[in-house]
Amino acid sequence: MIKKNVGIIKSMGIYTISNVINAAIPFLMLPILTRYLSTTDYGILSNFSVISNFLIPLVGINLMASIQVQYLKDDVDNRNYLTSVFRLNIFLGLLFTLAVVVFSDFVNDLTGVPVEILYLMGGYALFHVTIEVLLAVWRMEDRAINYGLFRIGRTVLELALVVIFVVVLRLDFIGSIYAMLISYGIASLIAVVILFQKGLIFGKFHMPHLKHGMNYGVPLIPHALSGMTIMYSDKLIITHYLGLDANGIYSVGFLVGQSIGLLQNSFNQAWLPWVFQKLKAGKDADKLRMVKITYLYILMILIAALVLWFVSPLVFSILGKEFKAGMDLVLWIGMGFAFNGMYKMVSVYLFYLEKTKIIAMMSLGVATVNVVLNFILIPEYGVEGAAMATLTAMFLQFVVAWIISSRLIKMPWLLK
């Protein structure tokens, strides 16, 4: 059994190390940025993330998810498949750029993000999608080192630009946004070159490929938007009720708690292709191994969330004093991301079965609960109410996904 698990352990180790390095750099910069940026600046930056993360699934129609499902199939022409769907991504990028331009004044009033930045949001989403497609291909090829170096390289570039724009040129929050736009733009160009060299783009357009991409990806848009709603709607509601200052404090506390998301995401990137391969083989021994790993994972991720809570006073001692109130949110957010990781462990079976419509309906229901809880809890409990809503929504998402997946694919959850 040890030998059989070497592959996933090795891949997880590489993904974890690369993601830790990739995430550690922004955390190391946090003490600097919390001194150069005000809580209001952080609030605007947070709202910029809200807009971009809602646009990305709309522009990308989850191409990175469908390519992961198709890539290992022997009867799929990956070059023409990717070419056919990516043309739609480009069109959608232009379409949503136009939409943001038309509603730019309204979005500016809602979020505080400057209008000139909003004009670039469609392009930024397309940059992001292009990079994620390359990373998805590398994950399915188990090229964890390539994956890690590329992610770390882009992050290092972004943070070097942050130092120049924010610390040296004193451009405040706008400098951080410029750094993101430029670094993602350069990385997406490199991704296009690599995909071209691999023979995966600039092929022929085939309508059946486009139809499959849409049939798989479009039902996942509500799922992705629901996930973004759970992750980011609280920031807009906080801005509405409590202002940009409170949103800035909440965003820093959220970022610290989100470090649990780093751990679970690292494991999931190795877990997904490994599970797909084992389910394809259909061996009972492999299914039992998956269940055992899942239970061990649940225990370890809960312990990690508690450890983060215990060390959070040390983390906040090196941040700007005006952000210290965010420490009260770490346990709520950390536990929420622990449950989000558990959700990914059990929802992988739904993705394998291509039950995207079920995933969409489930996610939409959970997101609705989250928004309702935010409107109820934020006026009553402030930013801590938003953290409570996040934890509740992610726990509910995990439980529902586990129940549904256990009914659709038989797994030895009783370890028999």
BANU-54502 format. One line per 2 residues: their letters; for each residue x, y, z of N, C-alpha, C. Coordinates in pm, whole numbers, plus 50000, padded with zeros to 5 digits. Layout:
<pts>
A = X,Y,Z,X,Y,Z,X,Y,Z | ...
</pts>
This chain:
<pts>
MI = 50083,49879,50000,50000,50000,50000,50087,50125,50000 | 50202,50117,50072,50290,50234,50080,50342,50271,49942
KK = 50384,50170,49866,50436,50197,49732,50329,50257,49642 | 50205,50207,49658,50097,50256,49573,50062,50401,49604
NV = 50092,50443,49727,50058,50580,49765,50173,50678,49742 | 50289,50626,49697,50405,50713,49679,50376,50823,49578
GI = 50305,50786,49468,50277,50885,49364,50201,51005,49414 | 50090,50981,49483,50008,51093,49531,50080,51170,49641
IK = 50157,51098,49727,50230,51168,49833,50337,51257,49774 | 50408,51207,49673,50511,51288,49608,50451,51411,49541
SM = 50341,51390,49466,50277,51502,49398,50222,51603,49497 | 50159,51552,49603,50105,51642,49705,50216,51723,49768
GI = 50331,51656,49794,50444,51727,49853,50491,51842,49766 | 50502,51816,49637,50548,51921,49544,50445,52033,49536
YT = 50316,51995,49523,50211,52097,49517,50208,52179,49645 | 50222,52110,49759,50217,52181,49886,50333,52278,49900
IS = 50454,52232,49868,50572,52318,49879,50558,52440,49787 | 50516,52415,49663,50503,52527,49568,50394,52624,49612
NV = 50282,52569,49662,50174,52657,49708,50210,52731,49835 | 50286,52664,49924,50330,52732,50046,50423,52848,50012
IN = 50517,52824,49921,50608,52931,49879,50529,53041,49810 | 50436,53001,49722,50356,53098,49648,50272,53184,49741
AA = 50217,53121,49846,50132,53194,49940,50213,53265,50048 | 50333,53213,50077,50413,53272,50184,50460,53413,50148
IP = 50484,53435,50020,50535,53566,49978,50434,53677,50008 | 50305,53661,49969,50208,53764,50009,50195,53779,50160
FL = 50205,53668,50235,50197,53678,50381,50316,53754,50437 | 50434,53733,50378,50552,53807,50423,50539,53956,50391
ML = 50466,53985,50283,50445,54125,50245,50336,54191,50327 | 50251,54110,50392,50137,54165,50465,50178,54267,50571
PI = 50284,54242,50650,50323,54345,50748,50362,54478,50684 | 50417,54472,50563,50455,54595,50493,50331,54667,50441
LT = 50244,54589,50373,50128,54650,50310,50029,54705,50411 | 50018,54639,50528,49926,54690,50628,49976,54820,50692
RY = 50099,54856,50659,50152,54985,50705,50148,55091,50596 | 50153,55047,50471,50148,55142,50360,50006,55164,50308
LS = 49916,55069,50336,49778,55082,50291,49686,55097,50411 | 49587,55182,50397,49489,55200,50504,49385,55090,50499
TT = 49300,55084,50600,49192,54985,50599,49097,55010,50482 | 49080,55137,50446,48996,55169,50329,49058,55116,50201
DY = 49191,55133,50187,49261,55080,50069,49241,54929,50059 | 49253,54860,50172,49233,54716,50171,49089,54679,50136
GI = 48997,54761,50178,48858,54737,50142,48836,54744,49992 | 48899,54843,49928,48886,54855,49782,48953,54738,49712
LS = 49072,54700,49759,49141,54584,49701,49055,54458,49713 | 48992,54442,49826,48905,54327,49846,48790,54327,49747
NF = 48732,54442,49723,48621,54451,49628,48667,54429,49485 | 48791,54467,49455,48849,54435,49324,48853,54283,49305
SV = 48891,54210,49410,48893,54064,49403,48752,54008,49384 | 48653,54073,49446,48515,54029,49430,48475,54033,49283
IS = 48499,54147,49219,48458,54163,49078,48530,54062,48989 | 48663,54052,49004,48740,53964,48918,48702,53818,48937
NF = 48677,53777,49060,48643,53637,49084,48502,53601,49038 | 48415,53699,49025,48284,53672,48965,48293,53669,48812
LI = 48385,53745,48754,48399,53748,48609,48469,53624,48555 | 48565,53570,48629,48647,53460,48578,48564,53339,48535
PL = 48471,53287,48616,48391,53173,48568,48299,53207,48452 | 48255,53333,48444,48170,53373,48332,48247,53375,48201
VG = 48371,53421,48207,48455,53427,48087,48511,53289,48055 | 48551,53214,48157,48618,53086,48134,48526,52969,48112
IN = 48396,52981,48145,48299,52870,48142,48364,52739,48189 | 48452,52751,48289,48513,52635,48354,48588,52544,48256
LM = 48658,52607,48160,48736,52529,48064,48842,52444,48135 | 48902,52499,48241,49004,52422,48312,48948,52294,48373
AS = 48819,52296,48411,48757,52175,48467,48726,52074,48357 | 48672,52120,48245,48637,52026,48137,48762,51966,48073
IQ = 48870,52044,48062,48993,51991,48003,49053,51884,48092 | 49033,51896,48225,49084,51794,48316,49009,51662,48297
VQ = 48880,51670,48271,48801,51549,48249,48834,51486,48115 | 48854,51568,48011,48876,51520,47876,49019,51475,47851
YL = 49113,51531,47924,49253,51516,47887,49302,51372,47892 | 49249,51293,47984,49295,51155,47999,49219,51057,47911
KD = 49120,51104,47837,49043,51015,47751,49116,50993,47619 | 49123,50868,47578,49200,50832,47459,49137,50881,47330
DV = 49005,50899,47330,48935,50931,47206,48912,51081,47186 | 48981,51166,47263,48960,51311,47254,49082,51377,47191
DN = 49058,51459,47090,49164,51540,47028,49179,51668,47111 | 49275,51668,47202,49288,51778,47297,49317,51911,47230
RN = 49392,51909,47121,49427,52034,47053,49303,52102,46999 | 49223,52029,46924,49102,52089,46867,48997,52117,46973
YL = 48994,52034,47077,48900,52059,47187,48930,52192,47254 | 49057,52211,47292,49096,52333,47360,49080,52454,47269
TS = 49116,52439,47142,49102,52549,47046,48956,52592,47033 | 48867,52495,47022,48725,52525,46999,48665,52600,47117
VF = 48695,52556,47239,48635,52619,47356,48702,52752,47388 | 48833,52761,47363,48905,52883,47398,48861,53001,47311
RL = 48816,52974,47191,48764,53083,47107,48640,53145,47172 | 48560,53063,47234,48443,53115,47305,48488,53199,47425
NI = 48594,53156,47494,48646,53233,47607,48687,53374,47565 | 48753,53384,47449,48795,53515,47399,48675,53603,47372
FL = 48573,53546,47308,48451,53622,47280,48385,53669,47409 | 48377,53581,47508,48314,53617,47634,48395,53724,47708
GL = 48528,53718,47695,48611,53821,47756,48578,53959,47701 | 48561,53966,47569,48525,54093,47505,48384,54136,47544
LF = 48293,54039,47550,48153,54068,47583,48140,54126,47724 | 48206,54065,47820,48194,54112,47958,48274,54239,47983
TL = 48377,54262,47900,48445,54392,47906,48347,54503,47869 | 48270,54479,47763,48170,54576,47721,48064,54596,47830
AV = 48022,54486,47893,47920,54496,47998,47970,54577,48116 | 48094,54555,48157,48150,54630,48269,48163,54778,48235
VV = 48200,54807,48109,48210,54947,48066,48074,55016,48077 | 47969,54946,48033,47835,55004,48035,47790,55034,48177
FS = 47822,54944,48271,47776,54959,48409,47887,55006,48503 | 47991,55068,48448,48108,55103,48528,48075,55201,48641
DF = 47989,55298,48615,47957,55396,48720,47885,55329,48837 | 47793,55239,48806,47722,55168,48912,47818,55081,48994
VN = 47908,55007,48924,48002,54919,48992,48099,55001,49077 | 48139,55117,49025,48228,55205,49101,48163,55253,49230
DL = 48036,55291,49221,47965,55335,49341,47951,55222,49444 | 47936,55099,49395,47914,54984,49482,48043,54939,49550
TG = 48157,54947,49478,48280,54884,49527,48393,54982,49558 | 48390,55101,49499,48500,55195,49516,48616,55172,49422
VP = 48609,55069,49337,48716,55041,49239,48710,55146,49129 | 48823,55212,49094,48822,55318,48993,48769,55270,48858
VE = 48702,55358,48788,48640,55324,48660,48744,55277,48559 | 48861,55342,48555,48962,55304,48455,49012,55161,48476
IL = 49007,55113,48600,49044,54974,48628,48933,54879,48584 | 48810,54921,48603,48697,54836,48564,48699,54806,48414
YL = 48749,54899,48334,48756,54878,48190,48848,54760,48154 | 48939,54725,48242,49037,54620,48214,48996,54485,48272
MG = 48882,54477,48339,48848,54357,48413,48823,54235,48324 | 48760,54255,48206,48737,54142,48116,48867,54080,48068
GY = 48964,54167,48034,49096,54118,47994,49166,54046,48106 | 49155,54100,48227,49217,54036,48343,49160,53896,48365
AL = 49028,53881,48351,48965,53750,48367,49016,53652,48262 | 49032,53699,48137,49082,53612,48030,49226,53572,48056
FH = 49308,53664,48108,49446,53629,48146,49445,53515,48248 | 49359,53529,48346,49350,53430,48453,49310,53293,48399
VT = 49211,53291,48311,49163,53165,48253,49273,53096,48174 | 49348,53173,48095,49456,53117,48013,49560,53049,48101
IE = 49597,53114,48209,49696,53056,48301,49643,52929,48364 | 49518,52931,48407,49461,52814,48474,49448,52695,48380
VL = 49426,52720,48251,49420,52610,48154,49556,52540,48146 | 49663,52618,48137,49796,52558,48134,49824,52479,48262
LA = 49788,52536,48378,49811,52467,48504,49728,52339,48514 | 49606,52341,48457,49522,52221,48457,49586,52111,48373
VW = 49641,52148,48257,49710,52051,48172,49828,51989,48246 | 49906,52072,48311,50022,52021,48385,49980,51931,48500
RM = 49866,51961,48566,49819,51875,48674,49783,51737,48620 | 49715,51732,48506,49675,51603,48450,49796,51526,48396
ED = 49902,51597,48359,50026,51532,48317,50117,51502,48435 | 50072,51538,48555,50149,51521,48679,50284,51592,48671
RA = 50284,51709,48613,50406,51791,48606,50400,51895,48718 | 50412,51844,48839,50395,51929,48956,50505,52035,48966
IN = 50627,52001,48924,50738,52097,48932,50713,52215,48838 | 50672,52185,48713,50639,52293,48620,50531,52383,48677
YG = 50428,52317,48733,50316,52389,48794,50367,52485,48903 | 50450,52432,48991,50497,52512,49103,50584,52628,49061
LF = 50678,52603,48970,50767,52709,48925,50692,52821,48855 | 50591,52784,48776,50515,52886,48704,50435,52973,48800
RI = 50367,52908,48895,50288,52985,48992,50375,53077,49076 | 50486,53021,49125,50574,53102,49209,50634,53217,49130
GR = 50672,53190,49005,50731,53295,48921,50635,53412,48900 | 50507,53380,48874,50412,53489,48854,50391,53569,48981
TV = 50385,53499,49095,50364,53568,49222,50483,53657,49257 | 50604,53606,49233,50724,53687,49260,50723,53814,49175
LE = 50683,53799,49048,50674,53916,48961,50571,54015,49015 | 50454,53965,49055,50352,54055,49108,50400,54130,49231
LA = 50466,54060,49322,50507,54124,49445,50625,54219,49425 | 50709,54189,49326,50815,54284,49293,50754,54415,49242
LV = 50649,54401,49162,50579,54520,49112,50506,54592,49225 | 50453,54515,49323,50389,54578,49439,50488,54666,49515
VI = 50608,54614,49535,50711,54693,49605,50740,54822,49530 | 50752,54811,49398,50782,54930,49317,50668,55031,49322
FV = 50546,54981,49298,50431,55072,49285,50383,55126,49419 | 50381,55039,49523,50323,55079,49652,50427,55140,49745
VV = 50539,55070,49762,50639,55115,49858,50724,55228,49804 | 50770,55214,49679,50861,55314,49621,50783,55433,49566
LR = 50685,55404,49479,50612,55512,49411,50492,55562,49491 | 50457,55493,49600,50347,55533,49689,50214,55550,49614
LD = 50178,55448,49534,50053,55454,49457,49934,55396,49533 | 49952,55360,49660,49845,55308,49743,49782,55183,49681
FI = 49651,55167,49695,49585,55044,49649,49593,55028,49497 | 49597,55138,49424,49601,55129,49277,49729,55061,49231
GS = 49837,55076,49309,49962,55011,49276,49951,54860,49284 | 49880,54810,49384,49859,54665,49397,49777,54611,49280
IY = 49678,54686,49238,49595,54643,49125,49677,54642,48996 | 49758,54745,48974,49845,54746,48856,49938,54625,48856
AM = 49991,54591,48973,50083,54477,48983,50014,54347,48942 | 49889,54328,48985,49814,54208,48948,49788,54203,48798
LI = 49742,54315,48743,49709,54318,48601,49831,54289,48514 | 49944,54351,48545,50064,54334,48464,50120,54192,48477
SY = 50128,54140,48600,50186,54007,48621,50101,53899,48555 | 49968,53910,48565,49881,53811,48500,49888,53824,48348
GI = 49901,53946,48297,49912,53965,48153,50036,53900,48097 | 50151,53921,48161,50276,53861,48115,50270,53709,48126
AS = 50219,53658,48238,50212,53513,48258,50119,53447,48157 | 50011,53515,48120,49918,53456,48022,49981,53447,47884
LI = 50063,53545,47848,50135,53538,47720,50231,53419,47718 | 50301,53399,47829,50391,53284,47838,50311,53154,47830
AV = 50193,53150,47895,50109,53030,47891,50065,52998,47748 | 50029,53100,47671,49989,53079,47532,50104,53018,47453
VI = 50225,53068,47473,50343,53015,47402,50365,52868,47437 | 50354,52835,47565,50375,52696,47608,50267,52604,47552
LF = 50142,52648,47559,50033,52567,47504,50050,52546,47353 | 50099,52648,47284,50125,52637,47140,50236,52535,47115
QK = 50342,52542,47193,50453,52447,47177,50410,52304,47206 | 50312,52288,47295,50261,52155,47326,50159,52107,47222
GL = 50128,52194,47125,50032,52158,47022,49889,52152,47069 | 49855,52238,47166,49721,52233,47225,49631,52349,47186
IF = 49682,52446,47113,49598,52555,47065,49629,52584,46919 | 49549,52672,46861,49559,52707,46719,49533,52586,46630
GK = 49442,52499,46678,49398,52388,46595,49273,52425,46517 | 49190,52326,46487,49069,52349,46410,48948,52358,46502
FH = 48852,52438,46460,48729,52454,46536,48635,52339,46503 | 48581,52275,46610,48484,52167,46593,48365,52196,46684
MP = 48248,52203,46624,48128,52233,46701,48100,52129,46809 | 48120,51997,46784,48096,51900,46893,48183,51926,47016
HL = 48307,51969,46994,48393,52001,47107,48337,52121,47184 | 48294,52222,47110,48237,52340,47175,48112,52304,47254
KH = 48029,52217,47196,47906,52176,47264,47937,52101,47392 | 48039,52012,47387,48075,51940,47509,48128,52035,47615
GM = 48214,52127,47572,48268,52225,47666,48159,52306,47732 | 48058,52344,47654,47947,52421,47709,47857,52334,47796
NY = 47830,52210,47752,47744,52121,47830,47808,52088,47965 | 47941,52077,47966,48009,52048,48092,48029,52175,48174
GV = 48071,52283,48107,48112,52402,48179,48000,52497,48219 | 47901,52514,48131,47795,52612,48160,47716,52575,48286
PL = 47678,52447,48306,47611,52416,48433,47698,52440,48556 | 47831,52443,48535,47921,52470,48647,47933,52618,48678
IP = 47883,52704,48588,47892,52848,48615,47813,52885,48740 | 47688,52837,48756,47621,52865,48884,47698,52809,49003
HA = 47761,52692,48984,47843,52635,49092,47958,52728,49126 | 48029,52775,49021,48143,52863,49045,48099,52996,49104
LS = 47990,53052,49049,47939,53178,49102,47889,53162,49245 | 47832,53045,49274,47787,53019,49411,47907,53013,49505
GM = 48015,52950,49458,48136,52947,49539,48191,53086,49562 | 48188,53168,49457,48234,53307,49471,48142,53385,49565
TI = 48013,53354,49558,47917,53421,49647,47949,53390,49793 | 47977,53261,49820,48013,53222,49955,48141,53291,50000
MY = 48235,53303,49907,48367,53358,49940,48367,53511,49949 | 48287,53578,49866,48307,53722,49849,48184,53810,49873
SD = 48065,53753,49874,47948,53840,49892,47951,53911,50026 | 48009,53847,50127,48017,53909,50258,48092,54042,50254
KL = 48191,54053,50167,48270,54176,50159,48186,54293,50104 | 48103,54263,50006,48015,54368,49953,47909,54408,50056
II = 47857,54310,50128,47754,54340,50228,47816,54416,50346 | 47939,54379,50383,48010,54454,50488,48032,54598,50443
TH = 48074,54616,50318,48094,54751,50265,47965,54831,50273 | 47853,54767,50241,47724,54835,50243,47683,54876,50384
YL = 47695,54783,50479,47647,54810,50615,47749,54880,50703 | 47877,54842,50690,47978,54887,50785,48086,54977,50724
GL = 48096,54981,50590,48193,55069,50525,48321,54998,50482 | 48404,55070,50404,48527,55013,50350,48629,54984,50460
DA = 48631,55063,50567,48725,55037,50676,48702,54898,50736 | 48578,54867,50768,48545,54736,50825,48577,54625,50726
NG = 48552,54651,50599,48584,54551,50497,48733,54525,50491 | 48814,54629,50508,48959,54611,50509,49004,54524,50624
IY = 48951,54547,50743,48985,54466,50861,48941,54321,50839 | 48819,54305,50790,48768,54170,50764,48855,54098,50662
SV = 48898,54168,50558,48977,54106,50451,49110,54053,50502 | 49174,54126,50593,49301,54079,50649,49278,53956,50736
GF = 49174,53959,50823,49142,53842,50903,49105,53722,50817 | 49033,53748,50710,48994,53643,50615,49118,53583,50551
LV = 49214,53667,50513,49336,53620,50447,49415,53528,50538 | 49425,53562,50665,49497,53476,50759,49426,53342,50775
GQ = 49294,53344,50792,49218,53220,50804,49221,53138,50678 | 49234,53204,50565,49234,53137,50435,49360,53054,50413
SI = 49459,53068,50500,49580,52986,50486,49547,52837,50496 | 49437,52802,50564,49392,52662,50565,49351,52621,50424
GL = 49297,52716,50348,49264,52688,50208,49386,52652,50127 | 49501,52706,50163,49626,52673,50095,49657,52524,50112
LQ = 49642,52473,50233,49673,52332,50258,49576,52241,50183 | 49447,52268,50194,49351,52178,50132,49354,52187,49981
NS = 49385,52305,49927,49394,52318,49782,49514,52243,49727 | 49624,52244,49803,49744,52172,49761,49714,52022,49751
FN = 49645,51969,49852,49613,51827,49848,49516,51797,49734 | 49417,51883,49715,49316,51858,49612,49377,51854,49472
QA = 49480,51933,49448,49542,51936,49315,49612,51805,49282 | 49658,51734,49385,49712,51600,49363,49603,51494,49371
WL = 49501,51519,49453,49393,51424,49477,49307,51401,49353 | 49270,51509,49285,49174,51498,49174,49223,51407,49061
PW = 49341,51430,49002,49383,51340,48893,49406,51197,48941 | 49453,51181,49066,49476,51047,49120,49344,50972,49136
VF = 49241,51039,49189,49111,50975,49205,49051,50940,49069 | 49062,51032,48973,49009,51004,48839,49072,50877,48781
QK = 49202,50862,48797,49271,50744,48743,49227,50617,48814 | 49213,50625,48947,49175,50506,49024,49029,50467,48998
LK = 48941,50565,48985,48801,50533,48954,48788,50472,48816 | 48872,50518,48724,48872,50462,48590,48914,50316,48593
AG = 49011,50281,48682,49055,50142,48695,48948,50056,48760 | 48871,50114,48855,48757,50045,48915,48789,49936,49014
KD = 48904,49942,49081,48942,49838,49177,48888,49872,49317 | 48834,49770,49385,48779,49789,49519,48886,49831,49618
AD = 49006,49777,49604,49116,49813,49696,49148,49962,49687 | 49142,50016,49566,49169,50160,49548,49060,50243,49613
KL = 48935,50198,49602,48825,50272,49664,48839,50274,49816 | 48878,50163,49875,48899,50158,50019,49013,50251,50059
RM = 49116,50256,49978,49229,50345,50006,49183,50491,50002 | 49098,50526,49906,49046,50663,49897,48971,50703,50023
VK = 48888,50610,50073,48808,50639,50192,48899,50659,50314 | 48999,50573,50329,49091,50587,50442,49165,50720,50437
IT = 49210,50758,50318,49280,50886,50303,49186,51001,50336 | 49060,50989,50295,48962,51095,50322,48943,51115,50472
YL = 48927,51006,50547,48907,51018,50691,49032,51076,50761 | 49149,51032,50718,49272,51087,50775,49284,51236,50744
YI = 49247,51271,50623,49250,51412,50580,49159,51498,50668 | 49036,51450,50693,48941,51526,50775,49000,51556,50913
LM = 49062,51456,50973,49123,51474,51105,49235,51578,51100 | 49323,51566,51001,49439,51653,50994,49402,51798,50962
IL = 49302,51819,50877,49267,51956,50839,49198,52029,50955 | 49124,51955,51038,49063,52016,51156,49171,52055,51258
IA = 49270,51969,51275,49381,52000,51365,49456,52124,51315 | 49476,52131,51184,49548,52246,51126,49474,52377,51154
AL = 49340,52374,51145,49262,52496,51171,49276,52540,51316 | 49280,52446,51408,49296,52479,51549,49436,52534,51578
VL = 49537,52475,51514,49674,52526,51530,49685,52670,51480 | 49623,52697,51365,49624,52833,51313,49562,52931,51412
WF = 49453,52891,51473,49387,52976,51573,49479,53008,51690 | 49553,52908,51737,49643,52928,51851,49758,53023,51817
VS = 49807,53020,51693,49923,53103,51657,49881,53239,51599 | 49752,53261,51581,49707,53387,51518,49748,53512,51596
PL = 49754,53511,51732,49802,53632,51800,49944,53670,51759 | 50029,53570,51734,50165,53599,51688,50164,53662,51550
VF = 50076,53611,51463,50066,53665,51327,50023,53812,51330 | 49921,53842,51408,49868,53978,51410,49957,54075,51487
SI = 50049,54022,51565,50141,54111,51638,50237,54182,51545 | 50256,54128,51423,50350,54190,51329,50276,54268,51219
LG = 50144,54276,51227,50067,54351,51129,50036,54491,51183 | 49981,54574,51098,49942,54708,51139,49838,54702,51251
KE = 49850,54789,51350,49762,54784,51468,49616,54801,51432 | 49586,54879,51326,49447,54904,51292,49376,54781,51235
FK = 49454,54675,51205,49396,54552,51152,49380,54444,51259 | 49416,54474,51385,49421,54372,51489,49286,54307,51516
AG = 49177,54380,51495,49044,54324,51520,49014,54203,51432 | 49088,54190,51322,49066,54075,51233,49104,53942,51295
MD = 49180,53945,51407,49221,53821,51474,49101,53741,51524 | 48994,53808,51559,48875,53740,51610,48806,53654,51504
LV = 48844,53672,51379,48778,53601,51270,48850,53473,51229 | 48973,53455,51276,49058,53348,51223,48999,53209,51246
LW = 48947,53182,51366,48893,53049,51393,48773,53019,51303 | 48682,53116,51291,48564,53097,51205,48605,53067,51061
IG = 48694,53151,51008,48735,53137,50867,48818,53011,50848 | 48912,52984,50940,48994,52864,50928,48912,52737,50928
MG = 48814,52728,51018,48728,52611,51020,48641,52602,50895 | 48599,52719,50845,48521,52720,50722,48600,52661,50606
FA = 48727,52698,50593,48808,52643,50485,48844,52497,50508 | 48846,52454,50633,48864,52311,50661,48746,52232,50604
FN = 48623,52280,50627,48505,52214,50572,48502,52225,50419 | 48553,52335,50366,48561,52349,50221,48655,52244,50161
GM = 48764,52216,50233,48854,52110,50188,48788,51973,50192 | 48709,51948,50296,48635,51822,50304,48536,51810,50188
YK = 48473,51922,50153,48381,51924,50039,48452,51880,49911 | 48574,51930,49891,48648,51895,49770,48682,51746,49767
MV = 48703,51686,49884,48736,51544,49890,48621,51457,49844 | 48498,51497,49872,48382,51413,49838,48315,51456,49708
SV = 48328,51584,49671,48265,51631,49546,48340,51584,49423 | 48463,51535,49440,48541,51489,49325,48469,51377,49251
YL = 48387,51299,49323,48313,51190,49259,48204,51244,49167 | 48145,51356,49205,48043,51418,49120,48105,51474,48993
FY = 48225,51531,49005,48294,51581,48886,48333,51467,48794 | 48376,51356,48852,48414,51241,48770,48295,51188,48691
LE = 48178,51186,48754,48057,51139,48689,47995,51244,48597 | 48055,51363,48592,48008,51476,48511,47867,51519,48551
KT = 47837,51510,48680,47706,51552,48732,47708,51702,48763 | 47739,51780,48660,47758,51922,48684,47627,51995,48717
KI = 47517,51946,48666,47390,52011,48697,47354,51993,48846 | 47383,51874,48898,47359,51850,49040,47449,51940,49125
IA = 47575,51951,49084,47670,52037,49156,47621,52181,49155 | 47569,52225,49040,47522,52363,49028,47404,52389,49120
MM = 47307,52299,49121,47189,52319,49206,47226,52318,49354 | 47313,52226,49391,47358,52217,49530,47429,52346,49571
SL = 47520,52393,49488,47597,52512,49521,47509,52637,49526 | 47413,52643,49434,47323,52758,49432,47242,52766,49561
GV = 47195,52651,49609,47119,52650,49734,47203,52693,49853 | 47329,52645,49859,47418,52681,49969,47452,52830,49963
AT = 47477,52882,49843,47509,53024,49829,47393,53112,49873 | 47271,53069,49842,47153,53145,49884,47146,53152,50036
VN = 47170,53040,50101,47171,53038,50248,47278,53133,50301 | 47396,53132,50237,47506,53218,50281,47469,53366,50273
VV = 47409,53408,50161,47373,53548,50144,47268,53589,50248 | 47170,53503,50268,47066,53533,50367,47127,53548,50506
LN = 47218,53458,50541,47283,53465,50671,47366,53592,50685 | 47432,53632,50576,47510,53757,50581,47422,53878,50610
FI = 47308,53885,50544,47217,53998,50566,47159,53996,50707 | 47148,53877,50766,47094,53867,50902,47202,53893,51007
LI = 47321,53832,50988,47423,53832,51093,47514,53955,51092 | 47541,54013,50975,47633,54128,50971,47576,54249,51045
PE = 47450,54288,51022,47397,54401,51102,47395,54372,51251 | 47381,54245,51290,47370,54208,51431,47506,54191,51498
YG = 47600,54123,51428,47728,54088,51490,47849,54151,51421 | 47828,54235,51321,47938,54299,51253,48017,54202,51166
VE = 48149,54226,51155,48230,54142,51067,48236,53997,51115 | 48222,53974,51245,48221,53837,51296,48098,53762,51247
GA = 47988,53831,51223,47870,53768,51167,47895,53715,51027 | 47975,53788,50949,48010,53742,50814,48093,53614,50821
AM = 48185,53608,50918,48267,53488,50935,48181,53368,50976 | 48082,53392,51062,47989,53285,51102,47912,53232,50980
AT = 47869,53323,50894,47794,53283,50775,47881,53199,50682 | 48007,53237,50668,48099,53162,50582,48118,53021,50634
LT = 48142,53007,50764,48160,52875,50824,48036,52789,50805 | 47919,52845,50830,47794,52769,50816,47772,52722,50674
AM = 47797,52809,50576,47776,52774,50436,47871,52664,50391 | 47998,52673,50429,48095,52573,50386,48071,52438,50452
FL = 48025,52438,50577,47990,52312,50643,47870,52247,50573 | 47769,52327,50543,47650,52275,50475,47686,52220,50337
QF = 47774,52289,50265,47816,52244,50132,47884,52107,50140 | 47968,52087,50239,48037,51958,50259,47936,51846,50286
VV = 47845,51869,50378,47750,51764,50417,47662,51724,50300 | 47609,51823,50228,47520,51794,50115,47595,51719,50005
AW = 47718,51762,49974,47796,51696,49869,47827,51551,49906 | 47857,51527,50033,47887,51390,50077,47765,51301,50063
II = 47649,51352,50103,47526,51271,50093,47495,51238,49947 | 47505,51337,49860,47470,51315,49719,47570,51221,49652
SS = 47699,51245,49673,47800,51162,49607,47793,51018,49654 | 47761,50995,49782,47754,50858,49835,47639,50781,49774
RL = 47538,50851,49725,47424,50785,49662,47449,50756,49514 | 47538,50833,49452,47562,50818,49309,47677,50723,49276
IK = 47770,50710,49368,47882,50619,49345,47911,50546,49476 | 47913,50415,49470,47929,50334,49590,48075,50333,49635
MP = 48097,50382,49755,48229,50383,49817,48220,50317,49954 | 48325,50250,50000,48321,50180,50130,48339,50274,50248
WL = 48241,50361,50269,48252,50461,50375,48251,50397,50513 | 48204,50273,50525,48208,50202,50653,48336,50119,50667
LK = 48433,50146,50574,48564,50079,50575,48550,49926,50563 | 48452,49884,50483,48435,49742,50457,48453,49716,50309
</pts>
